[in-house]
Amino acid sequence: MDHLHAALLGLLLAAPAGTAAAGVAWLCGLPGDGTRLVCVADVDPAQDPPASAGPTTAVVNGTRFPLDAARVYTVELWSPPTDPDFVRLLARATICYRSPACQVTVAPGPWLAAR
């Protein structure tokens, strides 16, 4: 298991329960080379696997929003990021699109250190 998966698993286990009522919360991080953003839904592993996040609000290039919380999503960046605020905005726009109750947290790491 690489460092990103270990960090995301740690965040999942440490996150407070009860996010289902407010919508799906997503955790994203940049693995070693910083050229992709990997996002997973923050769900309680003790509960049943997440069902659909609700009714479809949009379909973009075949992808339905809100996203399926049971899947892992990867966004290719092509090069390491230089602007942490842009990475946070990209994560929110890509994962949530027009899903009003969606939340995204980007895990801290060397690529998101203040520059």
C-alpha positions, 0 to 999 in steps of 0.5 A: 500500500503506497503512502497516499492510500495509507493517508486516505485510510487514516483520514477515513478512520479519523473522520467523524461519522454522520456525514451522510445526512449532509451529503457525501464528503470526499477525501482527495490526495496527491500521490508521490509524483504529484501528477494525479489527484485520487479521491475516495468518499468518506464513508463509515466502513462499519455501515453498509456500502454507500448507495447512490448519493441521490438523484442525478443532477447532471451527466457530463461525458457519461459521468453522472453527478453526484458521483458513486461513493463506492468508487475511487476517482482519479484526475490526471494533472499531467504535471506536479501542481504549483498552486495549492488553491487551484488543486483544491478548486479543481478537486471540488469542481471535478468531484462535486460538479453541481452537487450541492451537498458535496464536500471535498477535503484535500489531504495535506502533503508536500505538493500542497505546502505553502509556496 
